[in-house]
Amino acid sequence: MLKHLERREHGVESPAHIFQAESSRRARCLHLSKYYDVQKVHAAGINSLDLDPVEHRHLLSGGGDGTIAIHDVHNTSGTPQFTYPSVSKIGHGNRNCHKYAVTTVQWYPVDTGLFLSSSVDKSLRVWDANSLAAAGRFEFGGSVYSHHMCPVATSHCLVAVGVAESKQVHLVDLKSGSKAHTLLGHRKSIMAVQWSSRDEFLLATAGKDGIIRFWDIRSAKSCLMLLDQHNGDTTAGPHSVSTAHNGSVNGLCFLPDGLHLLSFGTDSELRLWDTQTGRNRLVNYGRIFNKKQNNIKFSVSDEGLASVAFVPSDGNIEVYDVFNGSRVGILRGHYNQVNCCTFDVQLHELYSGANDRNILIWVPDSETVRGYEEFLNSSRQGVGQRRTNFTSRIGGMADAWSSDED
């Protein structure tokens, strides 16, 4: 960091370059926080997490027990050691609570007053974050493994919902409160849906058929292309179907600039795609264990060409350089299958949820933490020194005492 500041002092580097370099460094040196914790409220595993995009303060969590919780992840105590509390919870005492496992939770992209949840109870629900009342409810013909609302949409208010048994993608219009459109084409259950972070009309869907489809929701034909892992002909035909993975595709994530898409499949492969051409970038990430039978949620940092991907793999989170495929590190701390993670682009912290019912916080190295550790160490040494001095004083007094017999 001092080198970058010196180069900035001489006018060689711009402030934006320094910010990107420091952000990249922080994202690549995450470790399990010793002093931050999140209150445990779910009775089953954590299936989904989402940090609100407005204030970056409230963390949504959806559990396998059907409950939803909101955590305040701002430290208001003034000390580095803090447990983030659950400020509200939709439990089974709420008559609108999901009956079965929650698969996806998401904040409304431009307002923390609403959030959405979907579940294997075949429903999508819209919630008022203040009263925790259901503001809308949509029923489908099968389990909902994934839903997503476009983070950059200005001309529509559509939620993409992937339904398992019916092999359909439904577009739900929150303005009209109805199902606006149905996208057909997948041959097996829909496992993941994701709107582009660049184009509000571009939608990516993936399923157990190993196929990833791009859709333009303005077009009557809708399906733009199928992604082919071998970079062959991307046009769909009745006898020639391109596959993106040799197994189910249960994870999708657009990079923040929207120019690339990451996909994760049960063939234990992570692939990078060019969203303009649909071509596989052929980046070799190696084998990343993935045998999960439902949606898996991974995250990407926002550092341009220096971005890293945080990918849950069994009980760990593996960190990869997005564009050269090298493994940056492995985050170990959970005791069971990791299902989801979300990255805070402001504080460069990572939140992860797993079947061990824990939400863990991964933080970068910082002067605040190091200063607090030095303070704790000096305090312990001070206590030990005082104890030593007290013992030596007692020992000296004991040697000076004499018995009555002498």
C-alpha positions as CSV (number, residue, x, y, z in Angstrom):
1,M,0.0,0.0,0.0
2,L,2.9,2.4,0.8
3,K,4.4,1.8,-2.6
4,H,1.1,2.8,-4.3
5,L,0.9,5.9,-2.2
6,E,4.4,6.8,-3.1
7,R,3.6,6.4,-6.8
8,R,0.5,8.5,-6.3
9,E,2.6,11.2,-4.7
10,H,4.7,11.3,-7.8
11,G,1.7,11.4,-10.1
12,V,2.3,8.0,-11.6
13,E,-0.9,6.3,-10.3
14,S,-4.5,7.5,-10.2
15,P,-6.7,7.3,-7.1
16,A,-8.9,4.8,-9.0
17,H,-5.9,2.5,-9.6
18,I,-4.9,2.7,-5.9
19,F,-8.5,1.9,-4.8
20,Q,-8.7,-1.1,-7.2
21,A,-5.3,-2.4,-6.1
22,E,-6.2,-2.2,-2.4
23,S,-9.6,-3.7,-2.9
24,S,-8.1,-6.6,-4.8
25,R,-5.6,-7.2,-2.0
26,R,-8.3,-7.1,0.6
27,A,-10.5,-9.6,-1.3
28,R,-7.6,-12.0,-1.7
29,C,-6.5,-12.1,2.0
30,L,-9.8,-13.0,3.7
31,H,-9.7,-15.0,6.9
32,L,-12.3,-16.1,9.5
33,S,-13.1,-13.2,11.8
34,K,-12.1,-13.9,15.4
35,Y,-14.2,-11.0,16.8
36,Y,-17.3,-10.8,14.7
37,D,-20.1,-13.3,14.9
38,V,-23.7,-13.6,13.8
39,Q,-26.5,-14.6,16.1
40,K,-27.7,-18.2,15.4
41,V,-31.4,-18.2,14.8
42,H,-32.2,-21.0,12.3
43,A,-32.9,-24.6,13.4
44,A,-31.7,-26.0,10.1
45,G,-29.0,-25.2,7.5
46,I,-28.6,-21.8,5.8
47,N,-29.6,-22.0,2.2
48,S,-29.4,-18.4,1.0
49,L,-28.0,-15.1,2.0
50,D,-28.4,-11.6,0.6
51,L,-26.9,-8.3,1.7
52,D,-29.1,-5.2,1.0
53,P,-27.7,-3.3,-1.9
54,V,-28.7,0.2,-0.6
55,E,-27.1,0.5,2.9
56,H,-25.1,-2.7,2.9
57,R,-26.2,-3.1,6.5
58,H,-29.0,-5.8,6.6
59,L,-28.3,-9.4,5.9
60,L,-31.2,-11.7,4.8
61,S,-30.9,-15.4,5.6
62,G,-33.2,-18.2,4.5
63,G,-33.1,-21.5,6.4
64,G,-33.9,-25.1,5.7
65,D,-36.6,-24.9,8.4
66,G,-38.6,-22.5,6.4
67,T,-37.7,-19.4,8.5
68,I,-36.3,-16.1,7.4
69,A,-34.1,-13.7,9.5
70,I,-32.8,-10.2,9.1
71,H,-29.4,-9.5,10.7
72,D,-28.0,-6.0,11.4
73,V,-24.3,-6.4,10.4
74,H,-23.2,-2.9,11.4
75,N,-21.1,-2.8,14.6
76,T,-22.7,-0.2,16.8
77,S,-20.8,-1.1,20.0
78,G,-17.6,0.9,19.3
79,T,-15.4,-2.2,20.0
80,P,-13.9,-4.6,17.5
81,Q,-15.6,-7.6,19.2
82,F,-19.3,-7.8,18.5
83,T,-22.1,-10.3,17.7
84,Y,-24.4,-9.1,15.0
85,P,-28.0,-9.5,16.3
86,S,-31.1,-10.8,14.5
87,V,-33.4,-7.8,14.4
88,S,-36.4,-9.6,13.0
89,K,-37.5,-13.1,12.1
90,I,-40.3,-14.7,10.2
91,G,-40.8,-17.9,12.1
92,H,-43.5,-20.6,12.2
93,G,-45.6,-18.3,14.4
94,N,-46.2,-16.2,11.3
95,R,-49.1,-17.6,9.4
96,N,-47.4,-16.7,6.1
97,C,-44.2,-18.5,6.9
98,H,-43.0,-21.0,4.4
99,K,-43.9,-24.6,5.2
100,Y,-40.7,-26.1,3.9
101,A,-37.1,-25.1,3.2
102,V,-36.4,-21.6,1.9
103,T,-34.2,-21.9,-1.2
104,T,-33.6,-18.2,-2.2
105,V,-34.0,-14.8,-0.5
106,Q,-33.4,-11.4,-2.1
107,W,-33.8,-7.8,-1.2
108,Y,-35.7,-5.5,-3.5
109,P,-32.8,-4.0,-5.6
110,V,-33.6,-0.3,-4.9
111,D,-35.4,-0.3,-1.5
112,T,-34.9,-2.2,1.7
113,G,-38.6,-2.0,2.4
114,L,-39.3,-5.2,0.5
115,F,-37.7,-8.6,0.0
116,L,-38.6,-11.8,-1.7
117,S,-38.3,-15.4,-0.8
118,S,-38.9,-18.7,-2.6
119,S,-39.2,-22.2,-1.3
120,V,-39.7,-25.9,-2.1
121,D,-43.3,-25.4,-0.9
122,K,-43.9,-24.2,-4.5
123,S,-44.3,-20.5,-3.7
124,L,-42.7,-17.1,-4.2
125,R,-43.5,-14.5,-1.5
126,V,-43.0,-10.8,-1.3
127,W,-42.5,-9.4,2.2
128,D,-42.9,-6.0,3.8
129,A,-39.6,-5.6,5.7
130,N,-41.1,-3.3,8.3
131,S,-44.2,-5.3,9.3
132,L,-43.0,-8.7,8.2
133,A,-46.4,-9.2,6.5
134,A,-46.7,-10.9,3.2
135,A,-47.4,-8.3,0.5
136,G,-47.8,-10.9,-2.3
137,R,-47.9,-14.6,-2.8
138,F,-47.5,-16.6,-6.1
139,E,-48.0,-20.4,-6.3
140,F,-46.4,-22.6,-8.9
141,G,-46.7,-26.2,-10.1
142,G,-43.4,-27.3,-8.6
143,S,-40.6,-26.6,-6.2
144,V,-38.9,-23.2,-6.7
145,Y,-35.1,-23.7,-6.5
146,S,-34.2,-20.2,-7.6
147,H,-35.6,-16.8,-8.3
148,H,-34.0,-13.5,-9.2
149,M,-35.0,-9.8,-9.7
150,C,-32.9,-7.7,-12.1
151,P,-30.6,-5.3,-10.2
152,V,-30.4,-2.7,-13.0
153,A,-34.0,-2.8,-14.3
154,T,-35.7,0.6,-14.8
155,S,-38.5,-0.3,-17.3
156,H,-39.8,-3.5,-15.8
157,C,-40.4,-5.1,-12.4
158,L,-40.1,-8.7,-13.3
159,V,-39.0,-11.6,-11.1
160,A,-37.6,-14.7,-12.9
161,V,-38.7,-17.9,-11.1
162,G,-37.3,-21.3,-12.0
163,V,-39.8,-24.1,-11.3
164,A,-38.4,-27.6,-11.0
165,E,-41.1,-30.2,-11.9
166,S,-42.7,-28.1,-14.7
167,K,-39.4,-27.3,-16.3
168,Q,-40.5,-23.8,-16.9
169,V,-39.2,-20.3,-16.1
170,H,-42.0,-17.9,-15.0
171,L,-41.8,-14.1,-15.2
172,V,-43.8,-12.5,-12.4
173,D,-44.7,-8.9,-12.7
174,L,-44.7,-7.2,-9.3
175,K,-46.5,-4.1,-10.6
176,S,-49.5,-6.0,-11.9
177,G,-49.3,-8.8,-9.3
178,S,-49.6,-11.5,-12.0
179,K,-47.5,-14.0,-13.9
180,A,-46.5,-12.1,-17.1
181,H,-44.8,-14.8,-19.2
182,T,-43.5,-18.3,-19.3
183,L,-40.2,-19.4,-20.9
184,L,-40.1,-22.9,-22.3
185,G,-37.2,-24.9,-23.6
186,H,-35.5,-26.7,-20.7
187,R,-36.0,-30.5,-20.7
188,K,-35.4,-31.0,-17.0
189,S,-35.8,-29.1,-13.7
190,I,-34.7,-25.5,-13.6
191,M,-31.9,-25.1,-11.0
192,A,-30.7,-21.5,-11.4
193,V,-31.9,-18.2,-12.9
194,Q,-29.9,-14.9,-13.1
195,W,-30.6,-11.5,-14.6
196,S,-27.7,-9.7,-16.3
197,S,-26.0,-7.0,-14.2
198,R,-25.6,-4.9,-17.4
199,D,-28.7,-5.5,-19.6
200,E,-32.1,-5.4,-17.9
201,F,-33.7,-7.6,-20.7
202,L,-31.1,-10.4,-20.7
203,L,-31.8,-13.5,-18.5
204,A,-29.7,-16.6,-18.0
205,T,-31.3,-19.9,-16.9
206,A,-29.8,-23.3,-16.2
207,G,-31.1,-26.7,-15.2
208,K,-30.5,-30.4,-14.7
209,D,-30.3,-30.9,-18.5
210,G,-26.8,-29.3,-18.4
211,I,-28.0,-26.4,-20.6
212,I,-27.6,-22.7,-20.1
213,R,-30.0,-20.5,-22.1
214,F,-29.8,-16.8,-22.7
215,W,-33.2,-15.1,-23.1
216,D,-34.2,-11.7,-24.4
217,I,-37.5,-11.1,-22.8
218,R,-38.5,-8.5,-25.5
219,S,-38.3,-11.0,-28.3
220,A,-41.1,-13.2,-29.4
221,K,-38.6,-16.0,-29.9
222,S,-37.1,-15.1,-26.5
223,C,-34.2,-17.6,-26.5
224,L,-31.1,-15.9,-27.9
225,M,-28.6,-18.8,-27.6
226,L,-27.5,-21.9,-25.9
227,L,-24.0,-22.0,-24.4
228,D,-21.8,-24.7,-25.7
229,Q,-18.8,-25.8,-23.6
230,H,-17.0,-26.8,-26.9
231,N,-17.6,-23.5,-28.6
232,G,-19.5,-25.1,-31.4
233,D,-22.6,-23.9,-33.1
234,T,-24.7,-22.1,-30.5
235,T,-28.0,-22.2,-32.4
236,A,-30.5,-24.6,-30.9
237,G,-31.9,-27.4,-33.1
238,P,-34.2,-30.4,-32.5
239,H,-31.3,-32.9,-33.0
240,S,-28.4,-30.8,-31.9
241,V,-28.4,-29.5,-28.4
242,S,-25.4,-27.6,-26.9
243,T,-24.6,-28.4,-23.3
244,A,-22.7,-26.1,-21.0
245,H,-21.8,-28.8,-18.5
246,N,-21.7,-32.6,-18.3
247,G,-24.2,-32.6,-15.5
248,S,-26.7,-30.4,-13.7
249,V,-25.9,-26.6,-13.7
250,N,-26.9,-25.4,-10.2
251,G,-25.1,-22.1,-10.0
252,L,-25.0,-18.9,-12.1
253,C,-23.4,-15.5,-11.4
254,F,-22.9,-12.6,-13.7
255,L,-19.8,-10.5,-13.1
256,P,-20.5,-7.0,-11.9
257,D,-19.8,-5.5,-15.3
258,G,-22.2,-7.9,-17.0
259,L,-19.7,-8.9,-19.7
260,H,-19.0,-12.4,-18.4
261,L,-21.0,-15.1,-16.7
262,L,-19.7,-17.8,-14.3
263,S,-21.5,-21.2,-14.2
264,F,-21.0,-24.1,-11.8
265,G,-22.1,-27.6,-12.4
266,T,-22.3,-31.0,-10.7
267,D,-19.5,-32.1,-13.1
268,S,-17.3,-30.2,-10.6
269,E,-16.5,-27.6,-13.3
270,L,-16.6,-23.8,-13.0
271,R,-16.8,-22.1,-16.4
272,L,-16.4,-18.5,-17.6
273,W,-18.6,-17.3,-20.5
274,D,-18.5,-14.2,-22.7
275,T,-22.0,-12.8,-22.6
276,Q,-21.7,-11.0,-25.9
277,T,-20.6,-14.0,-28.0
278,G,-21.7,-16.9,-25.8
279,R,-18.3,-18.5,-26.1
280,N,-16.6,-20.5,-23.4
281,R,-13.4,-18.6,-22.3
282,L,-11.8,-21.9,-21.6
283,V,-10.3,-20.8,-18.2
284,N,-9.1,-23.9,-16.3
285,Y,-10.1,-23.7,-12.6
286,G,-9.4,-27.3,-12.0
287,R,-11.9,-29.7,-10.2
288,I,-14.1,-28.0,-7.7
289,F,-16.2,-30.6,-5.8
290,N,-20.0,-30.1,-6.4
291,K,-22.5,-32.8,-5.9
292,K,-25.3,-30.6,-4.5
293,Q,-28.8,-31.5,-5.7
294,N,-30.2,-28.0,-5.5
295,N,-29.1,-24.4,-6.1
296,I,-25.8,-23.2,-4.9
297,K,-25.0,-19.5,-4.5
298,F,-21.5,-18.2,-5.1
299,S,-20.2,-14.6,-5.3
300,V,-17.7,-12.5,-7.2
301,S,-15.8,-9.4,-6.0
302,D,-15.8,-6.2,-8.1
303,E,-12.2,-5.5,-9.1
304,G,-12.4,-5.7,-12.9
305,L,-9.6,-7.9,-14.3
306,A,-8.5,-8.7,-10.7
307,S,-11.9,-10.0,-9.6
308,V,-12.0,-13.2,-7.6
309,A,-14.8,-15.8,-7.3
310,F,-15.8,-17.3,-3.9
311,V,-17.2,-20.8,-4.7
312,P,-18.6,-23.1,-2.0
313,S,-17.2,-26.6,-2.3
314,D,-18.3,-29.2,0.3
315,G,-17.4,-27.7,3.7
316,N,-15.0,-25.0,2.4
317,I,-15.1,-21.9,0.2
318,E,-12.5,-21.9,-2.6
319,V,-11.2,-18.6,-3.9
320,Y,-10.2,-18.3,-7.6
321,D,-8.9,-15.6,-9.8
322,V,-11.7,-15.2,-12.4
323,F,-9.6,-14.6,-15.5
324,N,-6.5,-16.8,-15.1
325,G,-8.2,-19.6,-13.1
326,S,-5.5,-19.9,-10.4
327,R,-6.7,-20.7,-6.9
328,V,-6.0,-17.9,-4.5
329,G,-6.9,-19.7,-1.3
330,I,-9.3,-21.9,0.6
331,L,-11.5,-20.6,3.4
332,R,-12.0,-23.2,6.1
333,G,-14.3,-22.8,9.1
334,H,-17.7,-24.5,8.5
335,Y,-18.4,-28.0,9.8
336,N,-20.8,-29.0,7.1
337,Q,-21.8,-28.4,3.5
338,V,-21.5,-24.7,2.5
339,N,-24.6,-23.6,0.5
340,C,-24.2,-19.9,-0.1
341,C,-22.0,-16.9,0.2
342,T,-22.3,-13.2,-0.5
343,F,-19.6,-10.5,-0.8
344,D,-19.8,-7.0,0.6
345,V,-18.2,-4.8,-2.0
346,Q,-17.9,-1.8,0.5
347,L,-16.2,-3.5,3.4
348,H,-14.7,-6.3,1.4
349,E,-16.1,-8.9,3.8
350,L,-17.7,-12.3,2.9
351,Y,-20.7,-13.9,4.6
352,S,-21.3,-17.6,4.2
353,G,-24.0,-20.0,5.3
354,A,-23.9,-23.7,5.7
355,N,-25.7,-26.8,6.9
356,D,-24.1,-26.4,10.3
357,R,-26.6,-23.5,10.9
358,N,-23.8,-20.9,11.2
359,I,-23.3,-17.7,9.3
360,L,-19.6,-17.0,9.3
361,I,-17.9,-13.7,8.5
362,W,-14.6,-13.5,6.6
363,V,-12.7,-10.3,6.9
364,P,-9.5,-8.9,5.3
365,D,-6.4,-8.1,7.3
366,S,-6.7,-4.6,8.7
367,E,-4.9,-2.2,11.1
368,T,-8.0,-2.2,13.4
369,V,-7.9,-5.9,14.0
370,R,-4.1,-6.0,14.4
371,G,-4.3,-3.0,16.9
372,Y,-7.0,-4.8,18.9
373,E,-4.9,-8.0,19.0
374,E,-1.9,-6.1,20.2
375,F,-4.0,-4.5,22.9
376,L,-5.3,-7.9,24.0
377,N,-1.8,-9.3,24.1
378,S,-0.4,-6.3,26.0
379,S,-3.4,-6.7,28.5
380,R,-2.6,-10.4,29.0
381,Q,1.1,-9.7,29.5
382,G,0.2,-6.9,31.9
383,V,-2.0,-9.2,34.0
384,G,0.7,-11.9,33.9
385,Q,3.3,-9.4,35.0
386,R,1.1,-8.2,37.9
387,R,0.5,-11.8,39.0
388,T,4.3,-12.5,38.8
389,N,5.1,-9.4,40.9
390,F,2.4,-10.3,43.4
391,T,3.8,-13.9,43.7
392,S,7.4,-12.6,44.1
393,R,6.3,-10.2,46.8
394,I,4.5,-13.0,48.7
395,G,7.6,-15.2,48.3
396,G,9.9,-12.5,49.6
397,M,7.6,-11.9,52.7
398,A,7.4,-15.6,53.3
399,D,11.2,-15.9,53.4
400,A,11.4,-12.9,55.8
401,W,8.9,-14.4,58.3
402,S,10.1,-16.4,61.2
403,S,8.2,-18.9,63.4
404,D,7.7,-18.4,67.2
405,E,9.8,-21.5,67.8
406,D,12.9,-19.6,66.4
